[in-house]
Amino acid sequence: MLIGDVARRSGVSARMLRHYESLGLVRPTGRTGAGYREYSDEDIRRIFHIESLRSLGLSLREVGSALDDPGFTPSELVSDLIRGARERIAAETALLTRLRRIGAAEPAGWEEVLQIVALLHALGSESAGKRQRAALSSVEEIPVPVEALVEAALSETDPNVAGALRWALARSGDGVAIALLAEGLGSPETEVRERAVRAVAEMPDDEATALLRDTLAHTDIVVRGRAALALGARGVVEAVPTLIDMVVEETNDVDAADALSTLASRPAWAEQIATGLVDRLAHDTVASPARRRLAQALADIPGSTASRALADLSQDEDRAVALTAAYILTLRDET
């Protein structure tokens, strides 16, 4: 078969076939009477082998080694190709993400594009100061795409930068942020889940409150607790059972007791909270330290139910619990 026919059937140009020949990758085994190159069936199979290997990302030199070196082992080369492909995919994905974020900001001109790019670079800086300034300026100057802010907030370890990022998210007023933070709450990483719930807790809108309500059923006690504290501050009574659990389990128990006290300032809820605390006291499995914490939580809960529970605790078999309850009763009598 002549070179033109091979080019048409294989899809490899005649020029590339001549290049392969010059490199010694494939040499036509025959010549016509007029001296033209003539390719055998074996030559054509080799051409297809070359193209197959090139499609995997091998260089022409590597293709030659693969086809001609009897001792060639592909495993190491394939591992290198896999690693290179992953690196290219990661680089292209990062570029796509950056372009999408710039597009989401709807820049009015190239000057704004350059400012957004600069802020995105600053958010990824190794300098905590630069990251913090970028978070703050994202609200005051050119808005940073909310996806970038959420990503930064979920990965930030510096407390000052994290605070600035949460503030920027709270100021963004973007519903997309809530959806992205909800995904963060489902992360397999404990730190990411906690950062997500802290960010949601600082967002003042109804969507954030709804997400915090849903988070009360989260499997992570720390995440549930963060949500309950935030809901308690917002006056959401559904947080009461989780807050009581926190008191019993000594998980931010002081903050939980304060939140219960705040909620109990509403007379309609004071009795419900007191009853919840008393019900936990009725469990035989509640140890002395937990009874003492429950007594302390009852201190600022108004009403007779709380007072009766404290009177019972003042007779507790554990002296520390009894003294704590008696002292609280004395203070309640004085006020």
matplotlib code that plots the C-alpha trace (Angstrom):
import matplotlib.pyplot as plt

x = [0.0, 1.4, 1.9, -1.2, -3.4, -2.0, -2.6, -6.2, -7.0, -5.1, -5.8, -2.1, -0.9, 1.8, 4.0, 3.7, 4.4, 7.6, 8.5, 7.9, 10.2, 12.9, 12.8, 13.0, 9.5, 8.1, 9.9, 8.0, 9.3, 8.9, 9.3, 7.4, 9.2, 9.1, 10.8, 7.7, 7.3, 5.1, 3.7, 3.0, 0.1, 2.6, 3.8, 0.2, -0.4, 2.7, 1.4, -1.9, 0.2, 2.1, -1.1, -2.6, 0.4, 0.5, -3.1, -2.0, 0.3, 3.6, 6.2, 7.6, 10.8, 8.8, 6.7, 9.9, 11.1, 7.8, 7.7, 11.3, 12.9, 12.3, 13.0, 10.6, 8.2, 5.1, 4.1, 6.4, 5.7, 2.0, 2.2, 4.1, 1.4, -1.3, 0.4, 0.9, -2.7, -3.9, -1.7, -3.0, -6.6, -6.0, -4.5, -7.3, -9.9, -8.3, -8.3, -12.0, -12.9, -11.1, -12.8, -16.3, -15.7, -14.6, -17.7, -20.0, -18.8, -20.0, -17.0, -17.8, -14.4, -10.9, -9.9, -12.4, -11.3, -7.7, -8.9, -10.9, -7.9, -5.7, -8.2, -8.5, -4.7, -4.6, -7.2, -4.8, -1.7, 0.6, 0.4, -2.5, -2.4, -3.0, -5.8, -7.5, -7.2, -8.6, -11.6, -12.3, -11.9, -14.1, -17.1, -15.8, -14.3, -14.8, -17.0, -15.2, -17.3, -19.2, -17.8, -14.3, -15.3, -16.9, -14.0, -11.6, -13.8, -14.0, -10.2, -9.0, -7.0, -6.1, -8.8, -8.5, -8.7, -11.6, -13.5, -13.0, -14.2, -17.3, -18.0, -17.7, -20.0, -22.6, -22.4, -22.7, -26.4, -26.0, -28.3, -25.6, -23.4, -26.0, -26.2, -22.4, -22.1, -24.8, -22.5, -19.7, -21.8, -21.8, -18.0, -16.2, -13.7, -14.6, -12.8, -14.6, -18.0, -17.3, -16.1, -19.3, -21.7, -19.8, -20.2, -23.9, -24.3, -23.1, -25.5, -28.6, -31.2, -34.0, -32.3, -29.5, -31.9, -33.7, -30.4, -29.4, -32.7, -32.0, -28.5, -30.0, -30.3, -26.7, -24.7, -21.8, -22.4, -20.1, -22.0, -25.3, -24.1, -22.9, -26.3, -28.2, -26.2, -26.8, -30.6, -30.8, -29.4, -32.1, -34.8, -35.6, -37.1, -36.4, -32.8, -33.8, -33.3, -29.9, -28.9, -29.9, -27.9, -24.9, -25.3, -25.5, -22.6, -20.4, -20.1, -19.9, -22.2, -21.7, -22.7, -25.6, -26.9, -26.6, -28.6, -31.3, -31.4, -31.9, -34.8, -36.4, -36.7, -39.9, -42.5, -44.1, -40.9, -39.6, -41.7, -40.9, -37.1, -37.5, -39.4, -36.8, -34.0, -36.0, -36.7, -33.0, -32.5, -35.0, -32.7, -30.9, -27.9, -27.1, -23.8, -23.0, -21.1, -24.0, -26.5, -24.3, -24.3, -28.1, -28.5, -26.4, -28.5, -31.7, -30.3, -31.6, -34.8, -37.7, -40.7, -41.7, -40.7, -37.1, -37.3, -38.7, -36.0, -33.3, -34.9, -34.7, -31.1, -30.2, -30.8, -28.7, -26.4, -23.5, -22.3, -21.0, -24.4, -26.3, -24.2, -24.5, -28.3, -28.6, -26.5, -28.5, -31.8, -30.3, -29.6, -33.1, -34.7, -32.7, -33.8]
y = [0.0, 3.4, 6.2, 8.2, 5.2, 4.5, 8.2, 8.0, 4.8, 5.4, 9.1, 9.7, 12.4, 11.5, 14.1, 12.4, 9.0, 10.4, 11.8, 8.4, 7.0, 9.5, 8.6, 4.9, 4.2, 2.6, 1.9, 0.7, -2.7, -2.4, -0.2, -0.2, -0.5, 3.3, 3.6, 4.7, 3.6, 0.5, -0.5, -4.0, -5.2, -5.5, -1.9, -0.7, -2.6, -0.9, 2.5, 1.8, 0.6, 3.9, 5.9, 3.9, 4.5, 8.2, 8.4, 7.4, 10.4, 8.7, 10.6, 9.3, 8.3, 6.3, 4.8, 3.6, 2.0, 0.4, -1.2, -2.2, -2.8, -6.5, -5.7, -2.7, -2.9, -0.6, -0.5, 2.3, 4.3, 3.9, 5.0, 8.2, 8.8, 8.4, 10.9, 13.4, 13.1, 13.7, 16.8, 18.1, 17.5, 19.2, 22.2, 22.4, 22.0, 24.8, 27.0, 26.2, 27.0, 30.3, 31.2, 30.3, 32.4, 35.4, 34.9, 34.7, 38.1, 39.6, 42.0, 45.2, 45.4, 44.1, 46.2, 44.4, 41.1, 41.9, 42.9, 39.7, 37.6, 39.5, 38.8, 35.1, 34.9, 36.7, 34.3, 31.4, 33.2, 31.7, 35.0, 35.0, 38.8, 38.8, 36.3, 38.4, 41.6, 39.8, 38.6, 42.1, 43.8, 41.3, 43.1, 46.7, 46.6, 44.1, 41.2, 37.9, 35.0, 33.4, 29.9, 31.1, 32.6, 29.4, 27.3, 29.5, 29.5, 25.7, 25.3, 28.3, 27.4, 30.9, 32.1, 35.8, 35.0, 32.6, 35.3, 37.7, 35.1, 34.3, 38.0, 38.4, 35.4, 36.9, 40.2, 38.5, 37.8, 35.1, 32.0, 30.0, 30.3, 28.5, 25.6, 25.3, 25.4, 22.7, 20.5, 21.4, 20.1, 16.7, 16.6, 13.5, 15.8, 17.0, 20.4, 21.2, 20.4, 22.6, 25.5, 25.1, 25.3, 28.3, 30.1, 29.3, 30.5, 34.0, 34.3, 36.2, 35.3, 32.8, 30.3, 30.0, 29.5, 26.8, 25.0, 25.3, 23.7, 20.8, 20.5, 19.7, 16.1, 15.9, 12.9, 15.0, 16.3, 19.2, 20.3, 19.8, 21.8, 24.8, 24.8, 24.7, 27.5, 29.7, 28.8, 29.5, 33.0, 33.4, 32.4, 29.1, 26.8, 23.6, 23.9, 23.1, 19.2, 19.5, 22.2, 20.0, 17.2, 19.4, 20.3, 16.6, 15.5, 18.5, 19.8, 23.5, 23.1, 26.7, 28.2, 25.8, 26.8, 30.4, 29.7, 27.9, 30.9, 33.3, 31.1, 30.8, 34.6, 34.0, 32.8, 30.5, 28.5, 28.6, 25.7, 23.6, 24.1, 23.4, 20.2, 19.1, 19.6, 17.8, 14.9, 14.4, 14.4, 11.6, 9.2, 6.9, 6.9, 10.6, 10.8, 13.3, 15.7, 15.8, 16.4, 19.4, 20.8, 20.4, 22.2, 25.1, 25.2, 25.4, 28.4, 31.0, 29.1, 30.9, 29.1, 26.7, 23.6, 24.7, 25.6, 22.3, 20.5, 22.5, 21.8, 18.0, 18.4, 20.2, 16.8, 14.9, 12.1, 13.8, 16.6, 18.8, 18.5, 19.3, 22.3, 23.7, 23.4, 24.8, 27.8, 28.4, 28.3, 30.9, 33.2, 32.6, 33.5, 36.7, 37.8]
z = [0.0, -1.0, 1.5, 0.2, 0.7, 4.2, 5.1, 4.0, 5.7, 9.0, 9.5, 9.9, 7.5, 4.9, 6.5, 9.9, 8.3, 6.8, 10.3, 11.8, 9.2, 9.9, 13.6, 12.8, 14.3, 11.1, 7.8, 4.8, 4.0, 0.3, -2.7, -6.0, -9.3, -9.5, -6.1, -4.1, -0.5, -0.1, 3.4, 4.3, 6.5, 9.4, 8.8, 9.0, 12.2, 13.7, 12.7, 14.5, 17.6, 17.5, 17.4, 20.2, 22.5, 21.6, 22.6, 26.1, 26.3, 25.4, 23.6, 20.3, 22.1, 24.7, 21.9, 20.2, 23.5, 24.1, 20.6, 20.2, 23.6, 24.6, 28.2, 28.4, 31.3, 31.1, 34.7, 35.8, 32.7, 33.1, 36.7, 35.5, 32.9, 35.5, 37.8, 35.0, 33.9, 37.5, 37.7, 34.4, 35.5, 38.9, 37.1, 34.6, 37.3, 39.3, 36.2, 35.5, 39.1, 39.0, 35.7, 37.1, 40.1, 38.1, 35.9, 38.9, 40.1, 36.8, 36.5, 34.5, 33.0, 32.9, 35.9, 38.0, 36.6, 37.7, 41.2, 41.6, 40.5, 43.0, 45.9, 45.0, 45.0, 48.4, 49.9, 49.0, 50.3, 52.9, 54.9, 57.4, 57.2, 53.5, 53.8, 56.4, 54.4, 51.4, 53.4, 54.7, 51.4, 49.7, 51.2, 51.1, 47.5, 44.7, 46.0, 46.0, 44.6, 47.5, 46.5, 47.1, 50.5, 51.6, 50.5, 52.4, 55.5, 55.6, 55.3, 57.4, 60.6, 61.7, 64.1, 63.1, 59.4, 60.0, 61.9, 59.0, 56.5, 58.6, 58.8, 55.0, 54.5, 56.9, 55.0, 51.6, 52.0, 49.3, 49.5, 47.7, 50.8, 52.9, 50.4, 50.2, 54.0, 54.3, 52.2, 54.6, 57.5, 55.8, 55.4, 56.8, 58.5, 62.0, 61.6, 58.4, 60.0, 62.9, 60.7, 58.7, 61.6, 63.1, 59.8, 59.6, 63.2, 62.3, 59.3, 60.5, 57.8, 58.0, 55.8, 58.3, 61.1, 59.2, 58.5, 62.2, 63.1, 60.7, 62.3, 65.7, 64.3, 63.2, 64.4, 65.6, 69.1, 68.6, 65.5, 67.3, 70.2, 68.1, 66.3, 69.6, 71.1, 68.0, 68.1, 71.8, 71.1, 68.4, 70.8, 69.1, 71.8, 69.7, 70.9, 74.5, 74.5, 72.9, 75.3, 78.3, 76.8, 76.6, 80.3, 81.2, 79.0, 80.0, 76.4, 76.6, 79.6, 80.9, 77.5, 77.3, 80.7, 79.7, 76.6, 78.6, 81.0, 78.0, 76.6, 80.1, 80.3, 78.3, 80.8, 78.3, 77.9, 81.5, 82.7, 79.7, 80.3, 84.0, 83.4, 80.9, 83.4, 86.2, 83.9, 83.4, 87.1, 87.5, 85.6, 88.0, 85.7, 86.1, 88.0, 90.7, 88.5, 86.0, 88.9, 90.1, 86.5, 86.3, 89.6, 88.3, 85.1, 87.2, 89.1, 86.5, 85.5, 87.2, 88.6, 91.3, 89.3, 89.4, 93.0, 94.1, 92.1, 93.8, 97.2, 96.5, 95.3, 98.5, 100.2, 97.6, 98.9, 97.2, 99.5, 96.6, 94.8, 98.0, 98.9, 95.4, 95.4, 98.9, 97.9, 94.8, 96.8, 99.2, 96.3, 94.8, 98.2, 98.3, 94.9]

ax = plt.figure().add_subplot(projection="3d")
ax.plot(x, y, z, "-o")
ax.set_aspect("equal")
plt.show()
